Amino acid sequence: MKNILLFIIVANLLACSFGGFKPPRETEHWDIKVWPKGYTLEEYIEQKNKDMRACGIDPVAGYHTSVEQGLCMENRGWYYTKGPVCEDIEVISDEAINGPLCSAWRAKTGRPKPPVKK
């Protein structure tokens, strides 16, 4: 019994010490720019999941991990509530933000300077 209790305590301490799994960023999500007339909630969810899968985004996690994924969703009519993908300096690397995709996006939207990491 002592060995089992000791094992459970050690397992708990180890599980808590590595930081655990990070929950999804709940306040940031993809939303549609224009809600079509007659769209039901089921159709909205189905379309969102379909577009996310087409762009290579896991619908369960719900957020992008690369510029390509984010720009794909933006091109399909969705927007990220945190802000534009090419300005998401917490997720996207400096190389990608200063890369050709974001440079073309900045030229198209009139934002000439890349954001500065804080």
C-alpha positions in Angstrom: 0.0 0.0 0.0 2.8 2.4 0.9 4.5 1.7 -2.5 1.3 2.5 -4.4 0.8 5.7 -2.4 4.4 6.7 -3.0 4.0 5.9 -6.7 0.9 8.1 -7.0 2.5 11.0 -5.2 5.7 10.8 -7.4 3.5 10.6 -10.5 1.5 13.6 -9.5 4.6 15.6 -8.7 6.2 14.7 -12.1 3.0 15.4 -14.0 2.7 18.9 -12.4 6.3 19.8 -12.8 6.6 19.6 -16.6 3.9 22.3 -17.0 1.1 20.1 -18.3 -0.7 20.5 -21.5 -1.6 24.1 -22.5 -5.3 24.7 -23.1 -6.4 26.3 -26.4 -6.3 30.0 -26.6 -9.9 30.5 -25.8 -10.3 34.2 -26.6 -8.7 33.8 -30.1 -10.6 32.1 -32.8 -11.6 32.2 -36.4 -14.8 34.0 -37.2 -16.5 34.7 -40.5 -16.5 38.2 -41.9 -20.0 38.1 -43.5 -22.7 35.8 -42.2 -24.7 34.6 -45.2 -28.5 34.9 -45.0 -30.2 31.7 -43.9 -27.0 30.2 -42.4 -27.7 27.9 -39.5 -25.3 27.2 -36.7 -24.8 23.7 -38.0 -23.9 25.0 -41.5 -21.5 27.6 -39.9 -19.7 24.9 -37.9 -19.6 22.5 -40.9 -18.2 25.3 -43.2 -15.6 26.4 -40.6 -14.4 22.8 -40.1 -14.3 22.2 -43.8 -12.3 25.4 -44.5 -9.9 24.7 -41.5 -9.2 21.2 -42.8 -8.6 22.5 -46.3 -6.1 25.0 -44.9 -4.3 22.4 -42.8 -5.6 23.6 -39.4 -6.8 21.2 -36.8 -10.5 22.2 -36.1 -10.2 20.9 -32.5 -7.2 23.1 -31.7 -8.8 25.9 -33.7 -5.8 28.1 -34.5 -3.1 28.3 -37.1 0.6 27.5 -36.7 1.9 28.9 -39.9 1.5 31.9 -42.1 0.2 29.7 -45.0 -2.6 28.3 -42.9 -3.6 31.7 -41.6 -3.6 33.4 -45.0 -5.5 30.5 -46.4 -8.3 31.0 -43.9 -8.3 34.8 -44.5 -8.6 34.2 -48.3 -11.6 32.0 -47.6 -13.5 34.9 -45.9 -12.5 34.2 -42.2 -10.7 36.5 -39.8 -8.7 35.8 -36.7 -10.1 37.7 -33.7 -6.7 38.4 -32.3 -5.7 40.3 -35.5 -4.2 39.8 -38.9 -2.1 36.6 -39.3 1.0 38.4 -40.4 1.0 40.4 -37.3 0.7 37.5 -34.9 4.2 37.7 -33.6 3.6 35.3 -30.7 2.9 32.3 -33.0 4.6 33.1 -36.3 8.4 33.2 -36.5 10.3 36.3 -37.5 11.5 34.6 -40.8 7.9 33.9 -41.8 6.7 37.4 -40.8 9.4 39.0 -42.9 9.0 36.3 -45.7 7.5 36.7 -49.1 3.9 35.8 -48.1 3.6 38.4 -45.4 5.5 41.0 -47.5 3.0 40.5 -50.3 0.2 40.7 -47.7 1.5 44.0 -46.3 1.9 45.5 -49.8 -1.7 44.5 -50.5 -3.1 45.8 -47.3 -0.9 48.9 -47.1 1.1 47.9 -44.0 4.7 48.4 -45.1 6.6 47.7 -41.9 6.7 44.4 -40.2 5.7 44.3 -36.5 8.4 44.6 -33.9 8.7 41.8 -31.3 8.5 43.0 -27.7 
